Amino acid sequence: MIEGFFALIFSLMGAVWGLVVLASWGFLLLLFIPFALLWGWMLARILTRAGYSPWWALIGFTPLLPLAVWIFAFSSWPAAARTVVLMPPERRY
């Protein structure tokens, strides 16, 4: 009789713990998805302004991001070739 009681208690505890774990994963996903979208959008904007395709932002979701940053930093940027530098006029005192 007592074994059945403990089996019921432990099974209820397992069910409650399962719901807690499931709710915590749902909460983490609710936090992760908006921040992941924001991260991808920011990377796409930076890469677009640098003259690259915004699809390169997908590398930001892989462990290769530090390598990609070094490659982009030391390569020639397509947008830099289109930039016109305006010099201010010389001042005469």
Secondary structure, DSSP 8 states (H G I E B T S, - for coil): -HHHHHHHHHHHHHHHHHHHHHHHHHHHHHHHHHHHHHHHHHHHHHHHHHTS-GGGGGGGGSTTHHHHHHHHHHS--HHHHT-----------
